Amino acid sequence: MTSGVDMQRSATAEICSNRDDWSFHVTSDPLTRYLRDRRLRTALHMLRVRGLLQPAGQSVLVVCGGVGGEGVFLSRCGFTDVTVSDLSEEALEVCRSLEPHIRTMPLNAENMAEIPDASYDLVLVQDGLHHLPRPVLGFTEMLRVARKAVIVIEPHEGLVGRLIGTEWERQGEFVNYVFRWNRSLVNQATRSYLLCPQAVVLLRRLWDHNLAVGKVAGRFPQRWRLAAAKAVYQALRPVNRLGNMMVAVVVKSDGDTTPRSGR
Ligand SMILES: C[S@@+](CC[C@H](N)C(=O)[O-])C[C@H]1O[C@@H](n2cnc3c(N)ncnc32)[C@H](O)[C@@H]1O
């Protein structure tokens, strides 16, 4: 039987060989930037309000980073020590072509044994854990290698996701189950792994439907498109607590960064 990890490696290699335009990761088009960076900006804001954001002095590891969208974003926000990791060498090659100064590292998110405990200030994943056969294992590996905080941007469990969300993502012959998180899951996985009562779980739920919102905005004249996209998400704000997506920040422990050994 082909493992889920091998399937993902092949699926990403196929995507990378079929697609040659990745410019949406580096474009400065305001609408594209707004739609793509919104969740990442939310995460940085959550760190900032807790006094945990110092881009120039913090190292970041991006897990399941694909061709480097999050890495490019973080570099442009002033982070100078950014490492993008992914299972796929093909994806990392595209990443290096998009942003040559970003460090890349082939890495299986479920087993980062080559990385010592508490090696990076921040460890971030966006739309990656739900590609793993064992998402919670990927999450606890992130907790292990992070010094200060872990950022997880993934689908949130809920009625709307169950009714109209994608349950199985298919890429040709390859498939993965869309694992959806909630506060209780993040909390329990954090506490059972860290064994640390001080660990703080911050979680925001929000709506994220970039394709649909991009289509709506695209109906407007160019100069109104960004405002239209912002208006859609603004209108959804009162019902963000039902949103299909979560931005979770797990602060390992305010102040105490003692590495935990034992996996
Ligand atoms: C949907 S893409 C997301 C990429 C990027 N985070 C983004 O949003 O543009 C999922 C990525 O997870 C990677 N991936 C899947 N399984 C993995 C694993 N076990 N370890 C590391 N990366 C993995 C895939 O190669 C792919 O690049």
The ligand as an SDF file (V2000), in Angstrom:
LIG
                    3D

 27 29  0  0  0  0  0  0  0  0999 V2000
   -1.6370   22.5770   -0.0470 C   0  0  0  0  0  0  0  0  0  0  0  0
    0.1140   22.5990   -0.0440 S   0  0  0  0  0  0  0  0  0  0  0  0
    0.3850   24.0460    0.9390 C   0  0  0  0  0  0  0  0  0  0  0  0
    1.6700   24.7000    0.6420 C   0  0  0  0  0  0  0  0  0  0  0  0
    1.8420   26.0660    1.3250 C   0  0  0  0  0  0  0  0  0  0  0  0
    1.7360   25.9620    2.7570 N   0  0  0  0  0  0  0  0  0  0  0  0
    0.8430   27.0560    0.7930 C   0  0  0  0  0  0  0  0  0  0  0  0
   -0.1930   27.2900    1.4420 O   0  0  0  0  0  0  0  0  0  0  0  0
    1.0660   27.5640   -0.3090 O   0  0  0  0  0  0  0  0  0  0  0  0
    0.5520   21.2920    1.0800 C   0  0  0  0  0  0  0  0  0  0  0  0
    2.0390   21.0480    1.1420 C   0  0  0  0  0  0  0  0  0  0  0  0
    2.3130   20.0920    2.1600 O   0  0  0  0  0  0  0  0  0  0  0  0
    3.3790   19.2940    1.7350 C   0  0  0  0  0  0  0  0  0  0  0  0
    3.3860   18.0420    2.4960 N   0  0  0  0  0  0  0  0  0  0  0  0
    2.5060   17.0190    2.4390 C   0  0  0  0  0  0  0  0  0  0  0  0
    2.8480   16.0560    3.3040 N   0  0  0  0  0  0  0  0  0  0  0  0
    3.9790   16.4610    3.9230 C   0  0  0  0  0  0  0  0  0  0  0  0
    4.8130   15.9150    4.9310 C   0  0  0  0  0  0  0  0  0  0  0  0
    4.5730   14.7000    5.4740 N   0  0  0  0  0  0  0  0  0  0  0  0
    5.8830   16.6270    5.3440 N   0  0  0  0  0  0  0  0  0  0  0  0
    6.1460   17.8470    4.8260 C   0  0  0  0  0  0  0  0  0  0  0  0
    5.3970   18.4140    3.8480 N   0  0  0  0  0  0  0  0  0  0  0  0
    4.3220   17.7420    3.4200 C   0  0  0  0  0  0  0  0  0  0  0  0
    3.1320   19.0840    0.2590 C   0  0  0  0  0  0  0  0  0  0  0  0
    4.3050   18.6920   -0.4260 O   0  0  0  0  0  0  0  0  0  0  0  0
    2.6300   20.4830   -0.1450 C   0  0  0  0  0  0  0  0  0  0  0  0
    3.6840   21.2920   -0.5770 O   0  0  0  0  0  0  0  0  0  0  0  0
  1  2  1  0
  2  3  1  0
  2 10  1  0
  3  4  1  0
  4  5  1  0
  5  6  1  0
  5  7  1  0
  7  8  2  0
  7  9  1  0
 10 11  1  0
 11 12  1  0
 11 26  1  0
 12 13  1  0
 13 14  1  0
 13 24  1  0
 14 15  1  0
 14 23  1  0
 15 16  2  0
 16 17  1  0
 17 18  1  0
 17 23  2  0
 18 19  1  0
 18 20  2  0
 20 21  1  0
 21 22  2  0
 22 23  1  0
 24 25  1  0
 24 26  1  0
 26 27  1  0
M  CHG  2   2   1   9  -1
M  END
$$$$
